[in-house]
C-alpha cells in the first residue's frame, strides 16, 4: 500500500496588509519553510511508493498553494475552508488541522515546516502532534524508515540528535534539511488537469465549533503595522589612521567587541 | 495583466520566475561577458520541461498550451535574452515542424530527447545570400537511392554551436523554384556535417549562433519532413509559431528594462530628489510601461488565437513587429534613464539594449513583417 504522508502547508502573505489580509496568488505564496517538508515527503514516496496529501487551512483563494504542491509532486490536496475558522490563532488552527487529519486516516507521517514566513510562531506543528497523540520530533534534518521504525536526525544547539520513532509520527522539517525541487511545467499541467482539491468544511469534521475560529482562540492579534527600520549613515573624517581608530572605538562602544 | 491569465498560467509564471531568478539571474551578466553557453542551466531547464513545453506528454514534453509557452519564454528572457532565444527556437522552429509534419516514427525518434533537453535543435533556413528572400536559398539535397546528398551553407543558425539536429532547407528539385524546396533533419556527427565558428555578435552572446555547413552530407531519405517540395510551406508555418515566441522574448527583455529603470529612478538622486520626481523621467517610464503592456496583450492575443485553433498568422506577425520595435525603444529609454551608468557594462540595461536589437531582425525582419501584415490588410478590404 505504501506510505501515506500528510504535509500541512500554509499560504503566507508576501505583501504588508493595508486593509486587512487577502490571501491570493498575487499577495501570498506557499510558505518557503514548508517546501523542504514537501520535498522530503515527495522523495520518500518516490522511493518507497505511497501517497503524499497536502493539507491547508484557509479561504478558497489559498487553493493555489495546494495546486503548486501537487505540481511539485504531491498526489492530492485537501483544503479546509470555512468562514467560521476566521481569526483562528495557533491553538485553534492546530485543533482544526488535527480534526481534518483524522479524516485523512490512515496515515504514517505528518510533516510541517518548522515555522511560517509571516507569523513565525512555530507552534502549529507541535500542537497538532499533541492533539493527534503522535510522537513528535522538531527541526528534523533527515529521516528514513527501516523495519517500520522511523529514524530521524535533528541538529540543535551544536548537537546532532538521533531518534527512533514508531509510526504514525509527526515531524517538523528544518529548512536546511534539503533543497526543494523547482516545479516542472509537466507537473503544473498534471496538477491542474488530473489532480483535484478536496474541500472540507467544519461540517465534515468531528469538532466543536467553539474550539476553533475566534471563539476557540485564547490569543488575539490586536493590530498589525509595518515596521520601518531607521538607518543612518555617517562619514568619519580625518586621516585613514584616525578614521580606523574612531571606527574601532565606536564598535567597542557598541559592545560588539571587547 | 494577471487578470487575463488562468490560475494555471499564473502558476507557470510563478514557477518559471522562481527558477530564473534563483538560477539564471545571478550568472546572466557573466555568461554574456564570457559568451558562454551555460550547460549546467540547460540541463536543469531540460528536467523542468522548458525544452518541450508544447510537446505531448507521451513524447516526453510538458503538453502545455501556447499561453504557458509564451509566459515561459517571457520569464526566461526577462533574466537572460540568450537563453530565451535558445528555448524559443528549440521549441518553435525545431520541435514544432517535426510534431506538425513528421511521421509517428520521426516523432518517436527525435522528440523525446529534444523535449527533455538532452538534444538541442536548430533551424537552418538563412544562407549568406538568402535571408528575407527565403525562396532564394542555394542549398541542395539531391536524392540518391535511400539518402539525400546535401550541400548547404546555413548562416547565423541560432543554437548552431550546440545543436544535435538541424532542420536543413534545401532544393530537392533545382528547377521547381519555390516548390522545389524541402526540409530534412541533419544530425551532428554525420560525415560532412560541419559546425562553423560561433559568431561574434552584438547581443545574445551566450547563444552559440554559428554557421552549419553540409558538404556532400548523406542524410537518410527517412529524415525528410513532410513531402518533397513542402519545405517552404513548413518553414513559413514554423515561423508563424516562432514569431509568437520572439515577440514574447522581446516583451520579457523590455519588462526587465522597465523594472531596472523604475528601481533606478527611485534611487538615483539629482538636484536633491530622486530622478523619478522629474517629469521627463516619468514620461519615459509611463511610455515604457504602456508599450510593454500593449505588446504583451498582442502576444497573448496571438497565443490565445493559436490555442483556440483560429488563424493567428496576422496576429503573430503584428505581435512580433510591435514587440520587437517596442523592445528596442524601451531598452533605449532604459539606457537613457541610467545615463552614463546605463552605457556601462556594470549595469544590466546595456545588455538588454544589445539583446533587444536583434529581435527586429531574426525570424523575419520588421520590414518583411510589414510586407506580410500589409498583404493581409489589403486582401481583407479588396
Interface residues (C-beta under 8 A of the other chain):
Chain A: X25 X26 X29 X64 X67 X68 X71 X182 X183 X184 X185 X186 X188 X189 X191 X192
Chain B: X2 X7 X8 X10 X11 X12 X14 X15 X16 X18 X19 X44 X47 X48 X49 X50 X53 X57 X61 X62 X63 X64 X68 X72
